[in-house]
């Protein structure tokens, strides 16, 4: 039933190009849709996603494009991401850069739509942090349902800005409704001595994709693409004295800077936007940057502060 409905969803959301990390979700879409082209993004040539995506692309005969970024190219993308998303949250920025670079490449190659695996982690309890709930499934169910109520994806705004159509098969209405109806006990299961999220999804595609893909550990986008290495690059390019001065200046804006990477992103943010505390808020402000917090938010989308308990 799951495979049949997902196949129908992929058919409805058909695209000639797929953002491919070589992880479970994008590999499932590659196996079903066999698109004309796949795109993988990496900082340098040693990112884990590169080899994984090459294997999947070769298996399904996909035309495969790799976007191998230099540090300077990534910093240029970072500036665009900060301007679009109005944030200086390092984790959000690093993850979003992968999506931005991939969609931008598809556009440059003449495509007008891109398929992504967005939504699978939310629907099937795939995020690594959800492991803390695996021994208490009622708590896991509550947390997953909370995710459904707030889930949003950077690909959609990037698509709007770049005038690209973003196809999201996992979130196609019929399939998403079915996925939400699946009992939480079927979304978590044991394999090789440990518990895994997305268990039912993995089992359904194990024969097609093989164990190496299906039981591959979950990597955040920034890790799989090697984007997290930009932090070390920025830390070596900003002196301690410059950092101390910049941190003091930010503090006078009401913003607490955590490290040199955070400072660099805040400085870029200020090129485009006023200090966060100057924005009008209808409810709470972040204690770390004075930016506006969405109601019941656990983290600040402006500066990345976490955890935050809002009323």
Long-range contacts (C-beta under 8 A, 24 or more apart in sequence): 1-178, 2-178, 2-179, 2-182, 2-200, 2-201, 2-204, 3-204, 3-205, 5-174, 5-175, 5-178, 6-32, 6-169, 6-170, 6-175, 7-32, 8-174, 8-175, 9-169, 9-170, 9-172, 9-174, 9-175, 10-115, 10-169, 12-169, 12-172, 13-115, 13-167, 13-168, 13-169, 13-172, 14-115, 14-167, 15-113, 15-114, 15-115, 15-165, 15-167, 16-111, 16-113, 17-106, 17-109, 17-111, 17-113, 17-114, 17-115, 18-62, 18-114, 18-115, 18-116, 19-99, 19-102, 19-103, 19-106, 19-114, 19-115, 19-116, 19-117, 19-155, 20-53, 20-56, 20-57, 20-62, 20-64, 21-49, 21-52, 21-53, 21-117, 21-219, 21-221, 21-224, 21-225, 22-49, 22-51, 22-52, 22-53, 22-54, 22-55, 22-56, 22-213, 22-216, 22-224, 23-49, 23-52, 23-117, 23-213, 23-216, 23-218, 23-219, 23-224, 24-120, 24-126, 24-198, 24-201, 24-202, 24-205, 24-209, 24-213, 24-214, 24-216, 24-218, 25-117, 25-120, 25-121, 25-126, 25-170, 26-53, 26-56, 26-116, 26-117, 27-56, 27-205, 27-209, 27-213, 28-117, 28-120, 28-201, 28-205, 28-209, 29-115, 29-117, 29-169, 30-56, 30-57, 30-60, 30-62, 31-60, 31-205, 31-208, 31-209, 33-115, 34-60, 34-61, 34-62, 35-62, 35-115, 36-62, 36-63, 37-62, 37-63, 37-64, 37-65, 37-106, 37-109, 37-111, 38-62, 38-63, 38-64, 38-65, 39-64, 39-65, 39-66, 39-67, 39-102, 39-105, 39-106, 39-114, 40-64, 40-65, 40-66, 40-67, 40-102, 40-225, 41-66, 41-67, 41-69, 41-97, 41-98, 41-101, 41-102, 41-105, 41-225, 42-66, 42-67, 42-68, 42-69, 42-225, 42-226, 43-68, 43-69, 43-70, 43-71, 43-74, 43-225, 43-226, 43-227, 43-229, 43-230, 44-68, 44-69, 44-70, 44-226, 44-229, 46-226, 47-224, 47-225, 47-226, 48-219, 48-223, 48-224, 48-226, 49-219, 49-224, 49-225, 49-226, 52-213, 52-216, 52-224, 55-212, 55-213, 56-213, 65-105, 65-109, 67-101, 67-102, 67-105, 69-101, 71-230, 71-233, 74-227, 74-230, 75-230, 77-101, 77-104, 78-230, 78-265, 78-268, 79-268, 79-271, 82-265, 82-268, 82-269, 82-272, 83-272, 84-157, 84-158, 84-161, 85-154, 85-157, 86-269, 86-272, 86-273, 86-302, 87-269, 87-301, 87-302, 87-303, 87-304, 88-262, 88-265, 88-266, 88-268, 88-269, 88-302, 88-303, 88-304, 89-265, 89-300, 89-301, 89-302, 89-303, 89-304, 90-231, 90-261, 90-262, 90-265, 90-304, 91-220, 91-222, 91-304, 92-154, 92-301, 92-304, 93-265, 94-221, 94-222, 94-227, 94-228, 94-230, 95-154, 95-220, 95-221, 95-222, 95-227, 96-154, 96-158, 97-222, 97-227, 98-221, 98-222, 98-224, 98-225, 98-227, 99-154, 99-155, 99-158, 99-221, 100-154, 100-158, 103-155, 103-158, 103-159, 103-162, 103-164, 103-166, 104-162, 106-164, 107-162, 107-163, 107-164, 111-164, 112-164, 112-165, 113-164, 113-165, 113-166, 113-167, 114-155, 114-159, 114-164, 114-165, 114-166, 114-167, 115-167, 115-168, 115-169, 116-153, 116-155, 116-166, 116-167, 116-168, 117-170, 118-153, 118-155, 118-168, 118-170, 118-171, 119-151, 119-153, 119-168, 119-170, 119-171, 119-176, 120-170, 120-198, 120-201, 121-197, 121-198, 121-218, 122-147, 122-148, 122-151, 123-148, 123-170, 123-176, 123-179, 123-180, 124-179, 124-182, 124-187, 124-197, 124-198, 124-200, 124-201, 125-184, 125-187, 125-188, 125-197, 125-198, 126-197, 126-198, 126-218, 127-197, 127-218, 128-218, 128-220, 130-197, 131-195, 131-197, 134-188, 134-195, 134-197, 137-184, 137-185, 137-188, 140-184, 140-188, 141-184, 144-184, 144-187, 148-180, 150-294, 191-215, 230-261, 231-259, 231-261, 234-260, 234-261, 234-264, 235-259, 235-260, 235-261, 238-263, 238-264, 253-277, 254-289, 254-290, 255-288, 255-289, 255-290, 255-303, 256-288, 256-289, 256-303, 256-305, 262-303, 262-304, 266-303, 276-302, 276-303, 283-310, 284-310, 284-311
